[in-house]
Amino acid sequence: MTARKHTALPKARTLIEALPWLTRHHGKTVVIKFGGNAMVDDELKAAFAQDVVFLRHAGLRPVVVHGGGPQISAQLDRLGLESEFRAGLRVTTPEAMDVVRMVLAGQVQRELVGLLNRHGPFAVGLTGEDAHTMTATKRWADIDGERVDLGRVGDITGIDTGAVEALLDDGRIPVVSSIARSTDDHHVYNVNADTAAAALAAALGAETLVVLTDVEGLYADWPHSDDVISQLTASRLEKLLPDLASGMVPKMEGCLHAVRNGVRTARVLDGRVPHSILLEIFTDEGIGTMVVPDPVTAPDEGEQTA
């Protein structure tokens, strides 16, 4: 009996370590951008679903936003449609947009909803089109000073959180596909999922934005060093943005937008690590890179404040 008690002690310590974080995050909304290896590896997908359901049972209000680049490319290949990228963005013809819509809402989202609902009747899928959750306008690329047409690629112009908040209030886990409709031309647009997650986090007044990716976090001096910056302010991140690798730019721009628009913290995590979300939110060490708002400086003595 003594030996059994002893072997169980580390589990108790882990739970106690999580207590202050459980208290801090209880009742708070967390928006998670699902992507990278976590989206294509079966074991990582299952671990991700467990993490999100754990958050819900721990009293948080998780919202999942996803894209599906690899799945879209695979389906376009199967249909004999070319995948073209310009300025790092997929050129999306009307035919390709039909595939994007089908893959995101009919494949990736359905699988994720199914994984979450293995643990209970929690997940509900919707797209940015539903209830005008996301509205967008056509996005153009600037390549060497030339305006380039990317087809049905959009920039978010508005967020209506009503449907998402209704689901959260009902104890559900919204799973949102990053496509949006324009109120100008009524076309449906493909929206970068990192950007969509950040915009939704800001509109919801989320406590945290979590972005899963395939690196350990933001590197201090890549490729010369693999040291990860554990925490940085919005201003420091803004200075680093011009020198970041192209794949990290939308993720870090999303983090910057979030913390400058009311989100308390934004985190970039290595989605290749099983249960990385729980490690980040509920342990003292944390992993990945956390972006925080700039500190509010007190006015100088004698200075008049508005």
N, C-alpha and C positions, 0 to 999 in steps of 0.2 A: 504493500500500500504506500509506504514511504517513497519507494522508487518511482511509482506511478505519479505521485504528486510532484516529485522532483522534475520528471520529464515534461510535465505540463506547465511548469512555471514560466518558461519563455513565452508561451502563448498568452499567459496572463499579463506578463510585462508588455507585450506588444499591444494588447488591448488597452492597458493603462496609458501607454505612450500616446495612443490615438485619442484619449479622452478630451484633452484641451482642444484638439482640432475638430472633434465631433461637436463640441460645444460651440466653437467659433462659427462653424459652417452650417449649423442646424437651421433649416428653413431658408437657406440661401440658394439662389439659382446659379448653376454652373453650366456653361455652354462648352461642349466638347466637339472639336473638329476631328472627325474620324477619317484617317487616310494613311498612306504609306503602306509598309509591310503588314501593319495591323489589319489592313483591309483585305489582304489576299492570302494570308497564312491562316489555316483553319484553327490551329491551337491559339494563335494570338487573337483571332476573332472571338473565340469562345471566352478567352480571358477578359477581353474588352467588355463583352456582354455581362459577365459576372461583376466586373468593376462598376458598371453603370447601374446595375440593379442593386448592388451594395450601397451605392450613393443614395439611391432612392429609399432603401430601407433604413439608412442612417439619418434620414430626415432632410436630405438635400433635395433640390429640384433640378435634376439633370435634363439638359436638352442636347440632342445629338444633331450635328449638321455634317453632311457628307457630300463628296463628289464621287468620282469613279473613273479617273483617267485611264488606268490599265484596262478596265472592263470595256470602256467605250472604244479604245483603240482596237481591242480584240474583235469586237462586234463589227466595227467598220471594215476590218480586214476580211472577216468572214463574208461580208456583203460586197466585197470588192470596191469599197469606197476608200479613197486615199486620205491618210491623216497628214495634214500640212500644218506646220507651226510657223508663226511669224511673230517676232518680238516676244517669244516665249509663250504665246497663246495659240490655242487650237483654232484654225480657220474653220468656221462652222457654217457650212452651206445649209439651206433649208432641208435637204435630204439628210445631212449629218445631224441636224438638230432633232429630227424625228428619232434618230438612233440614240442620241444623247438622252432624250426624254424617256424613251423606252428602257434604256439600260439603268438610268438613275432611279426612276420611279418604279419600274417593273422588275428589276433584277437586284441591284445593290440594296435598295431600301427594303425590298421584301425579305431578302436574306437576313438583314440586320434586325428587322422587326421580329422575324421568326426566332432568331437567337435570343433576343431579349425576352420574348414571350415564353420561352422554355421555363422561365423562372416565375411566371405569373402573368396575369392579364394587364401588362403595363404599357407596352409600346404601341404607339399609333403613328402611322406614316402620313406625311403630307409633303407637298412641294411648295416652293416659294409662290407658285401660282395660286394655291388654295387660300381663299378669303383675303386675297391681296397681301399675303404675309410678306412677300417681297415684290417690289416693282422695280423696273429697270429701264434703262435707255441704251440705245445702241452705242457700243464702244468702238472707237477707231484707234489704230496704232500709229505711232509716229516713228518711222524708220528713216534715219538720215534726213530728217526734215520733211519727209514726204508723208502725207496722210494716207494710211493704208486701210482698206476695207477688210474686216475680219469676219464678215457675215453676221451670224446670229450670236455674237458675243456681247454681253451686256455689262454695264456698270449699275450698281444698285442706287436707286434714287429715293426709295422710301421703304419703311418697314411698318407693318401693322401687326402688333403683337397679340391681338385679341384672341385668335384661335389657339396660339401656343399657350397663352396664359390660362385660357379656359381648360386646356388639357392638363396643365400643371396643377391647377386648383382641384382637378378631379383625381389627382394622384397618378396621372399617366406620365409616360416618357415620350415627348414628341421627337420624331425622327424626321428631319427636314432635308429634302433634296435641293441642291443649289441651282434651281432654275427659276426664272422669274418672267412675268409678263409685263410688257410695256403698256402704259395707259395712253401713249401717243399713237403708235402704229398697231397696237394690239398683237404684235408678234411675241413669241416666247423666246427668251434668251438664255444662253448658257452663261452662268456666273461662276467666277472663281470661288471655290468652297471656303478657302481661308478668309477671303474678303466677306463672304456671306456670313460666316460664323462670327466674325468680329462685329459686323453691323448689327446682327441679331443680339449679340451679347450686350452691346451698348444700348440698344433700344429696350431690352428687358431690364436694364440696370443690374446686370449679373454681378455676383461677387467675383467670379473667376471665369476667364476664357482659357481653355486648355487646347493646344494644337498638337496633335500627334504627327510625328515625322519620322524619317529614317536616319537621323543623326542624333548624337547625344544631347545636343542643345546648340547654342550659339557659340562658336569657337572664338577665342580671343585673338588668334593670329593664324588663321588657316591660310595656306596649307603648311605653314612652318611649325605649327604647334597644334596639338589636339586638346589643349586645355580649354575647358568649357567655362564660360562666364555664368556663374550661378545666379547673379542678380544684377540688374542695371536699371537706371532710371530712364524715363521716356526721352529726356534730352540727350543722354549719352547714346541711346539707340538711334535717335535721329541722325546723329553725327556719323554713326557707323554704316547706315543704310546704303550710301553710294558705293561702298566697297564690298558689299555682300555678294555671295554667289547668287545667280539669278533665281535658283530654286527656293532660296531662303527669303527673297525679297517680299513676296506676297504674304508669307507667314509673319514676318517681323513687322511689315506695314500694318497687318491686321492687329497685331499686339499693340502697336503704337496707337492706332485708332481707338482701340478698346479702352486703354488706360487713360487716354485723353478725353474720353467721353463717358466717364463715370464708373467704369469697371475697375474694381479694386486691384486685381492682379491679372496678368496674362502670362501663361507659361507655355514653353515649347518643350515637349517631352519626346523621348526616344520610344516610339511605338513598337520597337523590336523587343523591348523588355516586357515580359509578361507582368501584368498588374501594375504597370508604370503609373497609372492614374492614382491608385491607392497609395503607392509609395510616395508620390508627390504630395498628396493632400493630407494624408493621415500619419506621416512620420516626421520626426525632427530633422532628419538629414535632407529629405527631398532629393529630387534628381532633376536634370535638365536646367533650363534657364528661365528665370522669373523676371518679368518686366513690371515695374511699379511706377506710379505717377511721380512727378517731380515733387520734392518736399515743398510744403507751403512755408515761405519765409515770413516771419513776423515783421511788421513795418518798423522802420527805425524809430527810436524814441523821439517823440515830438512830431513825427510825420502825421499828417492828416489822412484819415481813411474815409472812403466814400460811405 
